[in-house]
Amino acid sequence: MGRHYLKIRLDRHWKSLQKRSLHSSLANCAAQKENAG
């Protein structure tokens, strides 16, 4: 049970990390476009 639970936790953590990095990279793109004018 413990190991399986850990794997699920890690999976969720990884997915949320990917989502956050995707959002930040999208935000960076938008900011760069605004700066470029």
Secondary structure as UniProt FT lines:
FT   HELIX           2..36
//
